[in-house]
Amino acid sequence: MEIKLEHKNALVTGANSGIGEAVALALAAAGADVAINYVVNPDAAKKVSMQIESMGRKALRLKADISDSAAVDKMFREVDKAWGGVDILVNNAGIDGKRAVAWQADPQAWRKVLEVNLFGSFYCARAALKGMTKRKSGVVLNMASVHETIPWEGYSAYTASKAGMGMMTKTLAMEAAPFGVRVLALAPGAIQTPINETVWEDASKRADLLSKIPLGRIGKVEEIGQMAAVLVSDAASYVTGTTVYVDGGMTLYPSFEHGG
């Protein structure tokens, strides 16, 4: 089965590196024109856009802080002006914040994680759904995490944001379904990106991580990109309001493999 996204306009937030970059390239490879949102490192965004254009697709580079609702609205106006709207939104941009147990956490730092991960995804989904519901077509894909369900010591803001994203996804899916619009989430597990380089390059940390993954390896960004392309395509036309885990089995809690 071939995944086809021709004549689709996609917007991927945080698309200038890591998982976001892989998603943007996978959508372009399937035929979509892709708008690349970024906050820092415009050179990286330019590199991704050039790769997309080399596939014969159109690309836009859009600098915007998604935690700022006005900036999000401006970004969507730019896409509307250039391409006439967004058919696919991938809410990928996010931060994990500085590690700190709850009683030592800085409230402002804690709040910032939610402002980017949860509020930012809502602002983008809100803007996208305005057009999608009018056209009675479109897909919003939220980038969740295994930490939607698995606690992560020292990262209560991150886990709260991803758990909130899970329920937000379900609610938006319920609201958008009568208009023929799908909303769903993709939850990566341990994926090898520059952000977690300190873990996968350290032998002991890597071994500990692998012990938590039944498939026994760290995932690749391309695997997330490919699954994203499937989920936003007509191949998944009957899938909405759920989170699809792409985690090598991490949410199977392998420490219980030999009994409770």
N, C-alpha and C positions, 0 to 999 in steps of 0.2 A: 504494500500500500504506500502510495506516494503522498506526502503531506504537501498540500498546495495552498499558498496564501497570496496568490497573485491578485492584484487590484485591491489589496488591503493596506491601510495606513496604520502603522504601529508606533506607539510611543513607549519607550522603555526608560524608566528613571534609574539614575545611577548606572548609566550604560557605558561609562568610559573605562571600566576595569572589571576584573573578576567575573562573577556570575552574570552581572548585567551586560557586560561585553559579550559573553558567550550567548546570552539570550538574543541580543540584538543581531548578532551574526547568524544565528540559527533561523531567526525569522526572515532575515534577508535571503538566506540560502533557499528558503521555501517560497520566496517570491514577493515578500512584503517590502514596501518602502518603510524605512525606520527613522524615527526622530530620536535623537540621543540626548537625554537630559544629563547634566552634570553640574557640579558646584565648583570643584577645583580641577586642576590639571587639564586645561583646554587642549594641550598638545595631544594627550591621550584620546580625547574625544575626536579630534581631527583624524587621528590614525584610524579609529574605528569607522568613522564616516567614509574615509577613503577605501577601506576594505569593503564596505557595503556598496559603494559606487562601482568598485571593480567587478562586482557581481552583476552589474547592469541595473541596480536598484537606485532609487533616490534616497538621500539622507539629509537630515536637518540636525544642526547642533544647537541645543537650547540650554543656556545657563540659567538655572533657577534653583533657589533653596525651597524644597517642597514643604518645609515646615512653615513657610510664609504663604498664607492663602492668597494674598494679592499677587504674589509672584507666580503661583500656580495658575491662577486665572489668566494672567498675561501670557504664560507659556501656551496655554490651550488656545488663546486667541491667535497666537502666531501660527500654530499648526492649522487652525481653521482657515486662516488667510492664505497659507501656502498650499494646503492640500484639500481643504474643504471638510476637515473633520478627522476624528480618530476612530478606527474600527477596532483596534486592539490596544489596550493599556496593560502594561506589565509594571506593577508597583514593586520595583526591586530595591530602590534606594533605602538604606538603613544603616544604623550604627549600633554597636553593642555597649558602648560607654566604658567608663573606667571601672575596673573591678572593685567592689566594696560591699561588705556585709551591710545589711539594712541599717543597723544602728550607727554605722560609721559613714553612711552615704551622704553626699552633698545633695540636698533637695533640688537645687537648680540643675545639677548634672543629671539627676534622675529624671526630672521633668523633660530635659532636652531629648533624651532617648525616646520618650513617648511622643514628643512633638514631631520628631522626624519619622519614626517608624509607624506610629498609629495615626496621629493627626495628619501627617503628610500623605499617607496612603489614602486617608479619607478625603482630603482636599482634592487629590488627583482623581479618585473614583467619582466624587461628586461632580467634578467638571466633565469627566468623560461621559458619565451616565446621562447628563443633560442632553447631549447630542445623540447618544445611542438609543435612548428611549423614544426620542422623536423619530429617529429613522427606523426604529424597531429592529435593530441589528447591532451586534457588537459583543465583545468579550472583555471582561476585566479579570486579570490574573494577579492575585496578590502573592508576593513572595513571603511565605511564612517561615517556619523553622520547626525542627523536631522539638525545640523548646516551647512550642505551643502546648506540648503535653509533658515534656521532661523538665523538671526543675534544674536550675544551674546556679550553684552556690556562688554568691558574689555578683550576680547579674539579675537582680529582681526586676529592674526596669525593663531589661530586654525581654525576659520571660513574660512579664505582664503585657508588654506591647504585642508580642506574638500571640499570646492567648487571646487578647482583645481582638487582634486581627482575625482570628479564627471565627469568633462569634459575629464580628462585623461582616465577614464574608458571607456567612449564612443569612444574615438579615438583609444585606443588600441584594443577595441572590433572590430572596423571597420577594422583595420589592420590585426587582427588575424583570422577573420571569414573565409576568403578563405582557411585557413588551417584546418578548423574544430575545432578551439580552441575558447572557450568562455571566455569573460572577463565581469564581472559584479560587482556590489557593494551592500553591505548590510548596511543599515543605522539605527543603534540603536537609541532609544530615551533615556529616563531616566532609567538606569539599575542599580540595587543595587550592587555596588562593593565596596571594601575597599577604593578606590580612592575618592568616593563621600560620605564617611561615615559621614562627618561633616554636610551634608545636610539632609540625611534621618534619622539621629539620633536626630536632632533638631526639636522639634515639630512645631515651626512657619515656619521654612524653608521647612519642609516636607509638611506642609499644602499649602504653596505657590506653591511648585512644583506640588502637586497633582491637583491643580486648573488648571494647564496647560495640564493635561492629561485627555481626555474624558473618558477613561476606568477607571479612578479613582484609579490607583495603579501604583507602580513602577515595572518595568519589572525585570525578573530574568535572570541571565547569561545563565541558561539552555535553555531559550527560544531563545536566540541568537544562541547558539550552535546548537540547533535543526534545526533552519532555515538555518544556514550555511550548515549543512549536506544535506538538501534538495536541496539547490541551486547549490552545486557542484556535485550533483548526476544526473543520467540520468532522474530523475523525472522532472528536469528543463532543459532538453536537447535543448529546443527551446528558452531559455531565455539568452539574451546577450545584452551588451551595455546599461544597465539600472540600476537604483538604487532601491532596494527593501527596503521600510521603515518598520521597526519593532519598533513602537514607541507608541503603545496604543492610536494612534490618535493625537499625539502632533502636527503634521504638518497640522492638520485641523484648527489650531488656535481657540481653544475653547472660547477665549474671545469674538469672534464674533458670538457665538451661538445664541444670541438674537438680531442679527442685527448689521449693520455696524455703 
